Amino acid sequence: MRKKAVPVGIEDFERIINEDYYYVDKTMLIEKLLINRTPVTLFTRPRRFGKTLNMSMLKYFFDVKDKEENKKLFENLKIYDSEYMSEQGKYPVIFISLKDLKEDTWEECLESIKDIMYKIFNEYNFLREKLNIVEKRQFDKIWEITGNERNFKTSLLDLSNYLNKYYGEKVIILIDEYDAPIINAFDKGYYNEAINFFQTFYSSALKTNNSLKYGILTGITRIIKEGIFSGLNNLYVNTILSKDYLEYFGLFESEVIEMLEYFDMKYKIEEVREWYDGYIFGESEVYNPWSIVNYVREKEIKAYWANVSGNTLLENMLDNAGESVYDDLKRFTDGESIEKYISDGTTIKSLLNNDDEIWQLLLYSGYLTKDEKQKEIDVTSEYTDVYNLRIPNKEIRKYFGNMFLNRFFGTEVKTNTLIKALENGDIKKFEKTLGEIMINMLSHFDLDKEMEKIYQVFMIGLVGFLMGKYEIISNDESGYGRYDLAMIPIKSNEKAYLMEFKISKTKKGMEEKAQKALKQIDEKKYDTKLKARGIKNILKIQIVQ
């Protein structure tokens, strides 16, 4: 029997079913939405956690167009036996995805929005036969792309009115990645123009629309205080911290095991769990679906999701972050759980000005997760939004290492050279390469003011890059003091490294501090713990900047 194909990058529900791709059945999301009957629902989840595929599924289920053909897609799925199958093919549906709006200027962004709406209006050009003269004129401004920005601001509202008039049924509006163009606009410097447009574009369609049956949006985070949802009292926001709908985004372990069994790969479950599990949605643990499907296709454990989910806004925030952020990131990469305040939304304008905002972005973007060991918090306390956060798995820990290596160290090639020189005991090459790396890092940081930040960046990079080969420990007590950095091999018969860092502003002072650093390692017996673990080959290095 021929096996189903692995659906890497396939986000169209019809294609997955008709072309016999493997599908993890999430169709009971439809029943849940119809039971709750919430007028407008916003789902916030990390990228590539199944949002677009779910929205595509909803489109094919509800859309009155091609009703009988679409019904066949659900014949062997869970929703088919539900009493809510009677709602299939009942409503006109507008489905719009904004995840690819990544233009550099507002003018380019507006042209892309016009193109998106033109294609949607072109799909519904048969509506013109039931429109009056005024409505036809307005319709044609979008259909022929002759309208100005003001015409396109209300295009979602207008189209829903036309569809309602034609079919005699209220409309379902699906907006995928609603926040992507706004976050990109902030990052590219045309935030005010974008907000001015999207305030009307969204609110006119979702807030004061008598033709609306249900509105369903997806995104990474809830953007608050920008006016988009002000006055929208029919909005329900479902986040990764919510207890409802948690089973419909991401994969449960039972679903992963079933998939691995189908593709004859169950023997790898322990390693798969370490790399791709660990996200806590509500009170349940879930796997990263993008990483799982890529792993099943490639049959190789490595970072999949983090390597394709680039976030320039996050990287820009890290450029502007204070030393405390890097200190906490180092603790996260060491496996610690740290308590942080997380609000129910973000004010985009404060992202680059408030270090606290970065933890919210990291959490909602999927780089951190709530700790399953979350301590009980008094619900009467004003601190009910305080959570213990941690890095979810090895894939994300690897991501942080690679990101800091590439962004601050210069290139991954240089880091490979540095590590090889270290392992070979080639101190001259190590010294030369480290010097080149430090020069590159100094272009990002101020030497006098941010040496501690440079040290933390260096540490985070090492932790991620060497994960699985060395245990990286900093400021640990051993002998009669605390060493700055230890690289401890997983295999005890390999070489370990002890490093001491010093800062000096003069060449003479550098020589003195270098001698002092080595003497400190010996006198304070920093190698005590390493020797106790049976490690005999220990290289002691002083680094003076």
RACOR-V629829 format. One record per residue. RES is the residue in one letter. PHI is phi in degrees with one decimal (* if undefined). Layout:
[[RES;PHI] [RES;PHI]]
This chain:
[[M;*] [R;-70.9] [K;-78.4] [K;-67.4] [A;-83.9] [V;-86.5] [P;-85.5] [V;-72.6] [G;75.8] [I;-91.8] [E;-116.5] [D;-97.0] [F;-60.5] [E;-60.0] [R;-65.2] [I;-60.7] [I;-74.8] [N;-71.9] [E;-99.9] [D;61.8] [Y;-87.7] [Y;-67.5] [Y;-129.8] [V;-86.0] [D;-67.4] [K;-115.8] [T;-70.4] [M;-71.9] [L;-57.4] [I;-61.3] [E;-61.4] [K;-61.7] [L;-63.4] [L;-74.4] [I;-67.8] [N;-75.7] [R;50.8] [T;-74.1] [P;-56.6] [V;-135.0] [T;-122.3] [L;-115.1] [F;-101.3] [T;-108.6] [R;-145.1] [P;-61.3] [R;-64.3] [R;62.5] [F;-108.4] [G;96.8] [K;-64.3] [T;-65.4] [L;-62.9] [N;-64.6] [M;-66.5] [S;-62.7] [M;-59.4] [L;-62.6] [K;-60.5] [Y;-67.9] [F;-74.7] [F;-84.1] [D;-64.5] [V;-67.9] [K;-73.5] [D;59.2] [K;-55.4] [E;-67.8] [E;-65.2] [N;-69.1] [K;-59.1] [K;-62.7] [L;-63.2] [F;-103.0] [E;-57.9] [N;-105.6] [L;-112.3] [K;-58.9] [I;-65.2] [Y;-62.4] [D;-94.2] [S;-84.8] [E;-62.9] [Y;-81.5] [M;-62.9] [S;-64.5] [E;-85.9] [Q;-65.5] [G;65.7] [K;-102.7] [Y;-126.8] [P;-69.0] [V;-127.0] [I;-110.2] [F;-117.6] [I;-130.2] [S;-111.1] [L;-114.5] [K;-68.2] [D;-98.6] [L;-80.1] [K;-124.8] [E;-68.9] [D;-84.8] [T;-132.5] [W;-65.7] [E;-60.1] [E;-67.8] [C;-63.5] [L;-62.2] [E;-62.7] [S;-68.4] [I;-63.1] [K;-59.5] [D;-65.1] [I;-61.5] [M;-68.9] [Y;-59.8] [K;-64.8] [I;-67.9] [F;-64.1] [N;-63.9] [E;-63.6] [Y;-110.9] [N;-66.4] [F;-67.3] [L;-65.8] [R;-57.8] [E;-65.1] [K;-107.4] [L;-94.6] [N;-81.5] [I;-61.3] [V;-65.7] [E;-65.6] [K;-61.8] [R;-62.6] [Q;-68.4] [F;-58.8] [D;-68.2] [K;-64.3] [I;-84.0] [W;-61.0] [E;-101.5] [I;51.9] [T;-104.4] [G;-76.8] [N;-93.8] [E;-57.5] [R;-62.2] [N;-64.9] [F;-75.9] [K;-59.0] [T;-106.3] [S;-64.4] [L;-65.4] [L;-61.7] [D;-60.8] [L;-64.2] [S;-63.6] [N;-65.5] [Y;-64.0] [L;-66.4] [N;-61.1] [K;-64.4] [Y;-73.0] [Y;-93.5] [G;72.7] [E;-128.8] [K;-68.4] [V;-107.2] [I;-101.6] [I;-108.7] [L;-113.3] [I;-121.2] [D;-92.6] [E;56.4] [Y;-61.1] [D;-90.7] [A;-57.8] [P;-68.7] [I;-74.7] [I;-63.6] [N;-63.2] [A;-63.0] [F;-63.6] [D;-66.5] [K;-95.7] [G;94.1] [Y;-126.2] [Y;-59.2] [N;-61.5] [E;-64.8] [A;-66.1] [I;-62.3] [N;-57.2] [F;-76.7] [F;-73.0] [Q;-55.4] [T;-77.0] [F;-56.0] [Y;-81.9] [S;-65.4] [S;-65.1] [A;-82.5] [L;-110.0] [K;-100.7] [T;-123.9] [N;-108.4] [N;-73.1] [S;-94.0] [L;-89.6] [K;-88.2] [Y;-139.4] [G;-117.0] [I;-129.4] [L;-122.8] [T;-126.9] [G;-173.8] [I;-90.5] [T;-144.7] [R;-88.5] [I;-89.1] [I;-110.0] [K;63.1] [E;-103.9] [G;89.2] [I;-65.4] [F;-109.5] [S;-63.9] [G;81.0] [L;-87.2] [N;-80.9] [N;-102.0] [L;-93.5] [Y;-113.5] [V;-104.7] [N;-111.5] [T;-109.6] [I;-67.5] [L;-91.6] [S;-75.6] [K;-89.7] [D;-94.4] [Y;64.1] [L;-66.9] [E;-84.1] [Y;-101.9] [F;-131.5] [G;88.5] [L;-122.3] [F;-73.8] [E;-61.4] [S;-61.0] [E;-71.2] [V;-67.4] [I;-60.9] [E;-60.3] [M;-68.1] [L;-64.2] [E;-63.7] [Y;-60.3] [F;-97.6] [D;57.9] [M;-132.6] [K;-62.1] [Y;-61.5] [K;-97.0] [I;-59.7] [E;-63.1] [E;-68.2] [V;-61.4] [R;-62.0] [E;-63.6] [W;-91.1] [Y;-124.3] [D;-92.3] [G;103.1] [Y;-79.5] [I;-107.8] [F;-106.2] [G;65.0] [E;-122.7] [S;-117.1] [E;-93.1] [V;-131.8] [Y;-97.4] [N;-77.8] [P;-67.2] [W;-63.1] [S;-66.0] [I;-64.2] [V;-66.6] [N;-68.5] [Y;-63.9] [V;-62.7] [R;-75.1] [E;-83.7] [K;57.4] [E;-140.9] [I;-77.4] [K;-165.3] [A;-77.7] [Y;-108.7] [W;-65.6] [A;-61.9] [N;-75.7] [V;-118.6] [S;-107.7] [G;-52.0] [N;-136.3] [T;-66.2] [L;-62.0] [L;-61.6] [E;-65.8] [N;-66.6] [M;-64.6] [L;-66.3] [D;-59.2] [N;-97.7] [A;-74.5] [G;-82.5] [E;-60.5] [S;-63.4] [V;-64.5] [Y;-68.9] [D;-63.4] [D;-69.0] [L;-61.9] [K;-62.7] [R;-64.5] [F;-61.9] [T;-67.7] [D;-78.7] [G;97.3] [E;-77.7] [S;-107.4] [I;-125.5] [E;-80.4] [K;-138.9] [Y;-85.5] [I;-125.1] [S;-84.4] [D;-87.3] [G;-175.6] [T;-123.6] [T;-99.3] [I;-53.4] [K;-62.4] [S;-91.4] [L;-59.3] [L;-88.5] [N;-113.0] [N;-139.4] [D;-60.9] [D;-65.0] [E;-66.0] [I;-65.0] [W;-70.5] [Q;-64.9] [L;-64.0] [L;-64.2] [L;-67.7] [Y;-71.7] [S;-84.4] [G;100.3] [Y;-89.3] [L;-129.5] [T;-142.4] [K;-70.7] [D;-76.1] [E;-65.5] [K;-91.1] [Q;-50.8] [K;-75.3] [E;-67.5] [I;-118.0] [D;-60.1] [V;-67.5] [T;-85.9] [S;-76.9] [E;-74.3] [Y;-106.0] [T;-68.6] [D;-99.0] [V;-95.9] [Y;-129.6] [N;-82.7] [L;-110.7] [R;-155.1] [I;-75.1] [P;-70.1] [N;-163.0] [K;-66.3] [E;-60.5] [I;-73.7] [R;-63.0] [K;-64.1] [Y;-59.1] [F;-60.7] [G;-60.7] [N;-66.6] [M;-62.6] [F;-70.7] [L;-62.1] [N;-72.9] [R;-81.9] [F;-110.4] [F;-80.8] [G;117.9] [T;-145.8] [E;-67.7] [V;-60.0] [K;-62.1] [T;-67.3] [N;-59.0] [T;-62.0] [L;-59.7] [I;-67.8] [K;-62.9] [A;-62.5] [L;-65.5] [E;-66.8] [N;-85.2] [G;73.4] [D;-85.9] [I;-66.5] [K;-63.8] [K;-68.4] [F;-60.5] [E;-62.3] [K;-63.1] [T;-68.3] [L;-61.9] [G;-60.7] [E;-65.0] [I;-63.6] [M;-63.4] [I;-61.1] [N;-64.9] [M;-66.7] [L;-68.9] [S;-72.7] [H;-97.6] [F;-124.3] [D;-88.8] [L;-57.1] [D;-69.1] [K;-96.3] [E;-127.8] [M;-62.3] [E;-64.1] [K;-64.7] [I;-59.3] [Y;-61.3] [Q;-66.7] [V;-60.4] [F;-59.0] [M;-66.6] [I;-60.4] [G;-61.5] [L;-64.0] [V;-58.8] [G;-69.2] [F;-68.2] [L;-100.1] [M;-55.8] [G;97.4] [K;-110.1] [Y;-131.1] [E;-96.3] [I;-101.8] [I;-127.7] [S;-123.8] [N;52.6] [D;-96.6] [E;-78.9] [S;-155.3] [G;66.8] [Y;-109.1] [G;-173.6] [R;-123.5] [Y;-81.5] [D;-75.0] [L;-153.0] [A;-127.9] [M;-109.1] [I;-106.0] [P;-67.9] [I;-63.7] [K;-91.4] [S;-67.7] [N;-86.8] [E;-98.9] [K;-74.9] [A;-108.8] [Y;-132.6] [L;-115.8] [M;-126.6] [E;-125.8] [F;-105.5] [K;-135.9] [I;-120.9] [S;-145.1] [K;-100.9] [T;-128.1] [K;-64.4] [K;-62.1] [G;-64.9] [M;-63.1] [E;-63.7] [E;-64.5] [K;-72.2] [A;-63.0] [Q;-64.2] [K;-64.9] [A;-65.0] [L;-64.4] [K;-62.9] [Q;-64.2] [I;-60.1] [D;-74.9] [E;-64.8] [K;-90.9] [K;50.9] [Y;-64.3] [D;-86.6] [T;-55.9] [K;-67.2] [L;-65.9] [K;-63.9] [A;-64.6] [R;-87.1] [G;87.0] [I;-90.8] [K;-101.6] [N;-92.0] [I;-124.9] [L;-99.1] [K;-102.4] [I;-128.4] [Q;-106.9] [I;-121.2] [V;-117.2] [Q;-113.6]]
